[in-house]
């Protein structure tokens, strides 16, 4: 009983600990929900703000760039219309002065200025090393200007991250050459007004004339969605693992200015804040878990110590009770032997009765000693082939010497032999305990006037590779709370007995690979001893009145 109670207490303690752990886990998850929810709300708000101002900001940048392009064109046209510019003569001194003034005195053409003839040859340039090539006839911007005779803005080339503006030089209404100005991308005013997570590109169709900042290249595939990028919501696109919120605005002609926001970079401070919060909460939860674990461990150890003390006290109480019961049983047995041998009974029948009483009392005392010896000793069965009917017959015949059996209708119904695998001695002990209990229960019920005739029936059945010995009595059954503790030591429903019979029976049956079970019937109790059938035995189907 103490072991069962200990297990129940331990189970309750474990359930309480699990409940507390679940509670802490739920609180930990709930504490993480707040920062994560806040992150998504802030992230959505950042995205909303980018969308609300992106188109307007792109329009402002486009207008600013359009004004700058117009200013650059005006400056180059002023140079082209100067009378000093004469591409027909061989002297370019006056022209060089104008080019030097446009390059050094203005912030528009930090990349350089130059004069080109209709073949694309450089006639004069400032600075001279900027235009190392002697001919630009194959460049796209030169071919476009040559074919249209109009001002052209385009990407200069790979040797300079900037863009070029060409203005035709006319003589007698004919184009005789071009004056070009090169603006570096890094010198644009836009480069100083951009945020860290922003990029700007001047795009002609799908070709970028320049990009700011120069260190970050924008995939050309982004510029394919120009019509969508010109909308109020902009273009949400991911390229090469980078997410852009892009907006475009027309500058002039086919030129578009693109404003790109790197969403991950804009969102980085919010993400860093989330990570910091999660790390702080994780550290706090770890410390909480550590403190809780130490508390649970200390509580558990205290509980185990207290439980061990209670178990020891119960053990000592049971030992005292067992000693009292054993002393009582031994005293009764010795009294019975003394009573049977102190009087000289006349005749043969008297001697026979006296001998039966002595043998009965000695068997009772021997059974008590055997139960006590086997209680704390490990069972090591010697399993062999055993005839179940023969063992049951011998056990029942040995029990007939008990005085109680004279008042019991003890029936044994086993029509044929059944070979089982069991330890013969352990099988006899198990059968003896169960049948003895049934006989004593039936006699006690008769003595109390509950029944008129005490009856015990022993039958057998086979099923699922097991042979069963069924013992039924009509003693009314044990108390209602007996079933839960039926096989615990020192638990008994009899006025005489110490509660070891069913305990040793279960130990013996389980050691042999069998089992014992108890059922309450309408008239009394039903105990079933299950033995393993011998492998060569064919299971037989029992009539319905002996199955359960």
N, C-alpha and C positions, 0 to 999 in steps of 0.2 A: 504494500500500500504506500509506504514511504517513497519507494522508487517511482511509482505512478504519480504521486503528488509532486515529487521533485520534478518529474518531467513536465507536469502541467504548469508548475510555477516557472520552470525554465522557458516553456513555450510561451507563457504569458509575457515574460520579460522580453523575449525575442520579438514578440508581436508589438510590444510597446516601443522597443528600440526601432523596429522597422517603421512604425507609424511616425515616430519622431524624425527618422531619416527622410521619409517621404515628405513630411512637413517642411523640413529644412530644404529639401530639393525643390519643392514647389516654390518656396520663398526665394530661393536662389534664381530660379527661372523667371519669376515675376520681377525680381530686381534687374534682370538683364533686359526685360521687355522694354522698360522705360527708355534707356539710352538708344536701343535699336529703333524704337518707334520715333524718338526725337530725331534720330539721324535721317530716317526716311522723310519725315515732315520737313526738316531743314533742306534736305536734298531736293525735294519737290518744289520748295519755295525758291531755291536758287535757280532751278530750271525755269520756273515761271517768270522770275525777274529777267533772266537772260532772254527769254522769248519776247517779253514785253518791251524791252529796250533795244534788242538786237537790230531790228529793221531800221529803227530811227537812228541808231548810232552808225550803221552802215551808210545810211543816206547822208549824214553829216560828213563822214569821211569821203564819200564820193563827191559831194559838192566841193569840199576843200581841195581834193585832187584835181577836179575839173578846172577850178580857178587857177591852180598852179600850172596845169598844162597850158591853159590859155595865156598865162603870163609868160611861160617859156616860149610859146609860139610867137607871141608879140615881140619878145626880145630878139628872137632869131629873124623874124620878118624885118625888124628895124635894121638889123645888120645887113640882110640881103638887099634892102632898098637903098643902102648908102651908096653915094656916087663913087666912093673909093673902091667899091667892090667891082673889079673889072677882071673877069676870068680870061679875057682875050689876050691881055698883055702877058709878058713874061715876068713882071715884077709883082710880088705879093707882099711888099713891105707895108703898104697902108692897110691891107686886109689883116695882116698879122697883128697890127696894133689894135684893130677892132676885136679880134679874137682874144687877145690877151686881156683886154678890158672886160669882155664878157665872162672870161674864166676867173680872173682874179678878183674883180670888183663885184661879182654877183655870187649869191649862194645857189643859183639855179643850176649851174653847169659845172659842178665840182669834178665830174668825170672827164670833162674836156670839150672843146669845140673844134670844128674843122671845116674846110672847104673841099668839096668833091666835084670833079667834072662829070660829064655824062657817061664816061666809061667806068666810073667808080674809083678813079685814081685820086689819092690824097694830094691836094695842091698845097695846102698849108694847114697846120694844126698846132694847137696849144692844149696841153703840153705835147711836145713832139714825140716823146716816147710812148704816149698813150695809143697813138695810131701807128704802130709799127708796120702794119700791113700797108702795102702800096696800092691795093685795089680791093674794093668792097662790092664789086659788081655782082657777085654770087649771093650776097646777103638778101634775105627776104624783104627786109625793110627798104633796101635800095631798089629792088625790082618793083615793089609796090609803088614807091614814089615816082619811079621812072615811067611806069605805065599809066599812072593817074595824073601826074603833074600836080599833085596836091600834097598838103602837109600830112605826114605819117608819124605815128607814135608806135614803137615796137620794142621788143627785147633786143638789146645790143648784141649779145653773144656770150659764149662760155667764158671768154677771157675777162669779162667784167659783169658783176652782179648789179646790173642797172638797165636802164632803158634809154632809147635814143629818139630824138625828135628831128625830123628832116623838113626843111622849108625850101622850096624851090627858089633859085636865083634866076630872075627873068631879065632879058635884054630884047627890046622891041617886041614885047609880048610873047617871047619864046623862052622856054626853059633852057638855060645854058649850063646849069650846075646846081649844086645844093650846098646849103650851109646846115651843118648838123650840130646838135648839142646833146651831150651824154650826161644823164643824171644818175648818180649812184643811189641804190636803194636805201643805203644806210643814212643818206643825207636828207631823206624825205621827212617833213615835219611829223608825219604819222608815226615814225619810229620812236618818237619821244612821248607820244600820248597813249601808246598801247599799254594795257595791263599785262602782267606776266603770263596770264593764261590765254592771251589773244594773239592772233596772227592776221596779217592783212596781205592781200595779193591783188595786183592789177592784172586782169585776165582779158585776153582777146580771144573770144570763143572758148577753146579749151587749153589755150597756150598762155602760161603765166609770163607776163613781162617782167615783173619783179615780185619778191616775197619779203615780208618783214615779220619777225627778225630773220636774218639770213641763215642762222644756225639750224633752223627747223624747216625741213622740206615738207611741202604738202603734196600728197599723191594726186596725180592728174585726174584720177577717176572721180575725185570730189567735185571737180568743176563741171562734170557732165550733167549735174542736176541744177543748172542755172535757173530755169523757170521756177522750180519749186523754192530755190533759195531766195528768190525775189519776193516771195509771199510774206505775209505778216508773221506766220509761224516759223518761217525759215526752214532749213533742211537739217534733219537729225540723221547723221550718217556715221558709220564706224568703218574705218579703213586701217588695216595693219595693226589692229588692236587698240586704236585710238578713236575715241568718240568725239565727234565735232557737232556743235550747234552752229551752223553756217548761215550767213545772210549775205545777199548780193544786192547791189544797187548800180544802175547804169550811170556811167561817167559821161561818155559821149560816143556816138557811132556804135561800134561793136565792143567797146571797152566796158568792162564791169569791174567794180571794186568788190572784193570778197572780204568779209569780216568773219573770222572763224574763232569760236570759243572752244577751248579744250575743256570739255566738261569734267574729266577726271582731275585736271589741275585746279579748276574752280572749286571742285568738291573736296579737294585734298584737306583743307583745314577742318572741314566738318568730319571727314573720315579720321583724321588724326585725333580729333576730340573724342570721337566714338571709341577709338582704340584705347585712348588714355582712360576713359571711363570704364571700359570693359576690364582693362588691366587692374585698375584700382578695385573694382568690385570683385574681380577674381581673387585678388590678394586678400581682400576683406573676408570673402567667403571661405578661402582656404584657412585663414586664421580661425574663423568661426567653426569650421569643420574640425580643425585640430582640437580646439577647446571642447567642442561637443564630444569628440572621440575620447578625449581624456576623461571627461565627466562620465560618459557611458561606461568606459572601462573601469573607472573607480567604483561606480555604482554596481556594475556587474560583479566585480570582485567582492564587494561588500555583501552583495546578495548571495553569492556562492558561499562565502564564509558563514553567513547566517543560516543558509540552507543546510550547510554541512553540520552546523551545530544542532539544528532542528532534527536532521536525519539521525544524528548520533543519539540524541535524546529519545527519538522514536524507537531506534534500534534497541537501546537499553531497556525502554519500557516493554518492547515486545519480547526481549529476552527474559525479562522478569515474568511477563505473562506466560511465556512458553515454559519457563521453569516451573511456574505454579501449576500449569496444566499437566506437564509431564509428571510432576510429583503426585498430582491427583490421580492420573491414570495408573501410575506404578502402584500407588496405595490401593486403588480399587482392585487392580489385578492381584496383588498379593493377598488382599482380603478374600478375594474369590478363591484363590488357591488354598488359603488357610481354612476357609469354610468347607471346601470340598474334601480336605484330607484330615480334618479334626474329628470327624464322626465316622465310626465304623458302620457302613451301610450293610444291612443283611442281604444275603443273596447275591447272585451273579449280576442281576440287573442293577443293583445299587453300585457295585464296583464299576460297572460299565459307565453309568451316569457320572460317577465321580471322576473317572478318567476323561470323559468327554469335557467336563467342566474345566479340569486342569489343562487339557490340551487347548481348549478354547482361550483360556486366559493367557496361557503361554504364547499362543499365536498372536493374540492382541498385543502383548508386550513386545514380542519379536517384530511385529509390523511397525510399532512405534519406534523401536530402535533403528530399524532399517530406514524408515522415513527420515529420521534425524541424521543418520550417517550419509544418506544420499543427497540431502538438501544442499550442502555447500561443496559437494565433490563433483568435479566434471565427469560427465557420463561418457564412457568409451564402449560403445556397443560392439558385440561380436556377432555380426549379422550372418545368418545362415538360412537355409530353407526350413521352414517350420510349418507343421500342419495346424492350421488355426482351430479346427474343431477339436483336435486332440488336446491342445493347450487349454482351450476354453473348458473342455470337459473336466480336465484335471483340476483347474482352478475352482470350478463350481463344486466339485466333490470335496475339495479341501475346505471350502467354506461351509459345508453342511454340518461340520462339527460345532459351529457357533450355536449357542442357545436360541438366537433370534430366528434362525432358519426354520425351526420347528413351527413357527407361527406364520410363515410366509409361503405362498404358492409360487415357488421358483420354477419357472418353465424355461427349458433350453430347446430352441428350435433351429437346428442346423442340419439339413437333410444330407449334405454331402461334404466331403473334405475339400478344403481350400488351402493351397500351398502359398505361403507368404514369405517375404524376406524380412526377418526380424531377429532380435536377440531374445532367445527363449526366456531367460530370467527376467529381462525388462518387460517382455510381453505379459508374463505371469503377474508381475508386480502391478502393471497398469490395469489388467483385468480384475485382479483382486481388489484394488482400491475402488474401482468404479462399481463393481457388483456389491462389495461390502457396503458402500455408501447407500446404494439403492435398497438393500435389505434393511439397513438400520432406519432409513427414512420411512419405508413402508410400515415397519413395526411401530415406530414412534407415532405415526398417524393413526394406526389402529389402537394403540394404547390410550391416545387422547380422545378416542371415540369419533374421529373424523371419518373413518371408513370401517366397514364391517369385516372386510377380508383384505389382508395385505398381499399384494401381488407384484412379482418382479418377472419380467420377460426378457430373455436374451436371444437375439436373432442375428442374422448376418445378411450382407448384400455385397454386390460387386458392381463397380462403375468407374469408368475413366482410369483404368489401370490400378485401382485401389480396392482393397477388401475392407469392409467395415463390420465391426462388431457393435451391435446396437443394444443398449441396456436401458429398459424403460421400467418405471415404477409408478405406483398410484398413490404416492405419499403426499400429494398436494403441491409439491414443489417448494423451493427455498423462498426466503423473503424477496420482495421485488427489487431491492438494490443489490442482490447477491451476484447477478450476472456480470456486473462491471468488474468485480473483484474475485470472481470464482476461482481463478487459478493463482492468486497471490498467496504467499506463505502466511500461515497463522490466521487465515480467514476461514471461518466455519459457521455453519448455521445450526450445528448440533450442540446439545448441552454437554455431550461427552465427545471429546476430540480436540485436537490442537490445530487443525487446518493445514496439514502437510500432505495429505493424500493426493489431492488434485494437482498440487504443485509438482510433486515428484512424478506423477503420471504424465503431465505435460512435458517435463524434461525428458522422460524416457521415450515418449512417442516422437518428439522432435529429433532426438538423437538417432532414432532408427529411420528417419525420413518420413515419419507419419505425422498424425495430428489428432487432437481431441477437440470436440466441440460440444456445446451444451445448448439444449432447446427446452423451453417450457411447453408442456403439453396441457391439455384440458384437465387431466387427472393428476399430473405429477411432473416428473423430470425425464429427460431423454438425453443420454450421453452416447456419443458416437466415437469409437476408436477406429481410426483409419490406418491400415497397414499397406505397404507396397506389395502388389501381387508379384509372384515369381514370374519371370519373363515367359516361361513356357505355359502359363495358365491362360486359357481362353476366358475372357470375361463373360459372365452369364447374366442375363437380365432377370431381376428379381420381380416377384409379384408386387403389385401396387401397394399392398398393405404393409410392406416392410421398407419401402423407399421413402425418401424425404427430400 
